[in-house]
Each structure stands twice: as C-alpha cells, then as structure tokens.
Amino acid sequence: MGLLIDGTWHDQWYDTKSSDGRFVRKDAAFRASVEAGGAHPPVAGRYHLYVSYACPWAHRVLVVRALKGLEAALPYSFVHPDMLSEGWVFGEDAPDDLFGGRHLHAIYTRARSDYSGRVTVPVLWDKQAGTIVNNESSEIIRLLDGAMAPLGRDDAPMRHHRLYPEALRGEIDAVNDRVYHTLNNGVYKCGFATTQAAYDESVEPLFDTMDWLEGLLAGRAWLAGGRFTEADVRLFTTLYRFDPVYHSHFKCSRRRLRDYPRLWEHTRAVFQLPGVADTCRMDHIRRHYHYSHDSINPHRIVPVAPDMDYGEPASRGPLVP
C-alpha cells in the first residue's frame, strides 16, 4: 500500500511511529458532488466507478448501486485483490475498462498530475469532465441514493426507497459515527497497530460497539428502527468480513460474529436482499487481506475459511415499516 507524492508513486507503508503505534486514516481528497445544474450533473453513462471487491468501503458502494438498480447507468472496473508494491492494479483478465492501464494510481494522476496521498477505492470518475468526482465512500453512497437514484431501473428493489431519509438522519448519523470510529475503522486500528497499547485502546471499544449493536437489534428490525437505511449497509460490509478476516488476521478475536445471534442474522438478511450477493466476493476478500499485508502475514498463507452460510434463512422485518 504505497502512495503518490507530487504525482510520483512510492512504495511506502503507513507511518505508525509518529502516532505511537496507532493507525491513522487520512481523509479522502476528492469531495465534489453530483447534482442537477452543477459541474457534475446526474446523467446515465457519464460516470465510471473504480472498486475492489475486497475493500469494505468500495463494497458499500456496490451494494447501494445494486439496490438502486444503477448497473446500466453506472458501469465499473475492479482491481486485482493483491495490493503489493505497486498498489491497486488491474488484472490481465479484468483491465481498466476506460483507459486500459495497469495502475489505479494513474487514474489519480489523470485527475491531478501532482496529487499527493493514498490511492484508494472507491473512485467515482466523470468521463466528460475527465476527473475524479469523489473518492469518499460515505458520500458516494449518498450520491447514488440521491441525485443519481432516478437513473436506476424502475424495478430495482430500492429505486424509490431513500436510504438516508430526512426524518431519520439524526439517528442514522449517530449510529454511523459510532460504528465508523470503533468498528468499520476500528478493525483496521486493531490490525495495523504496531504497539500493544495502540491495539488495546482500539479492541475494547470495538467489542463494546458490537455488544451495543446486538442489544440495539433486540428491539428493532434495523439499526435506525423499523426502516432499512444506509446505516445497515455500512455495518454489513464490515460484518461480512469479520469472521473470515478480521477475527484472526486483524486480531479482533474476543468473539466472532456468529457469537452475536442478532448481528449474524442482520448480516444474512442484508446479504439476501436482491442483488447484494452478487457484490460479495469472498475469494477476493480472503486473498487480499492475507496476501497483501506482509507486515502481518509475511509468508502470505491464506488460512482455511470458517464454515459460514450467509444463505441461511434470515429476516429482520420489512424494509419499510
């Protein structure tokens, strides 16, 4: 996992020495919006996504794209699961559909020739403007739920169902904030910690949040009450990876997802929504984490997968109360 410095690629891992062993995630650099009358209007076929099936941040965008029926309006390219000295690259059997290049960092320098920073997925590219619109997953899913939603298929499961409804935004934001800091990003804080103290201060809040979520789902169908929202999507992509990767590889080992009956059912319920299973590539996920992080797994041994059936019947109630 390298980075660009003034437009030049450097194979450089995260610097945890300057943060006392803590993993610190930098903010995304491209934060423009898609909106009618703006620089990036909502037009079918104008935009292209770059994603990794392995990455939970990119996965949440693929889930919303599927639920909104945006497959035809918003095509995508995906990178190879191995993220090594050259960063994210495209495989020979799955090239960059727009430019045919090998490196994702070339997309960043197309947008900004002197770009400095990490090269991450997802990326929302504007083909007409020739630039990256946004590379912050939490904002991209709201663009798909908002301005771009009318571009979806009429028969899409959530074509007319807002994932960030105004009446629930306060509750959604509160859940998202805790889940992001302690769980979505918390697993990385545990896995990439390079001191015992940094690990200890992250693993306790992580399981406190999982305990809290398990209790929250005791009295409601979905995280924000009786309605499926973006909070459920954002939680899902972390929980889907928890037992196969984070529990062992990132040392989030106090309990497994399957030790939380309601969270395990929630994960299966989201997985079973129309189109979601097609976005789930456990082969990419397990390969990426165990093969790409040589500081954690220097011999690149991919362990045997846990026995999990995401298709086991599950129900969390109707999507809309």
Secondary structure, DSSP 8 states (H G I E B T S, - for coil): --EEETTEEE------GGGTT-------S-B----TTSSS---TTSEEEEE-SS-HHHHHHHHHHHHTT-TTTS-EEE--S--BTTBSB-BTTB--TTT--SBTHHHHHHH-TT--EE--S-EEEETTTTEEEE--HHHHHHHHHTTTGGGS-TT-TTTT--SS-GGGHHHHHHHHHHHIIIIITHHHHHHT--SHHHHHHHHHHHHHHHHHHHHHTTS-SBTTBSS--HHHHHHHHHHHHIIIIITTTT---SS-GGGSHHHHHHHHHHHTSTTTGGG--HHHHHHHHHHH-TTT-TT----------TTS------S--
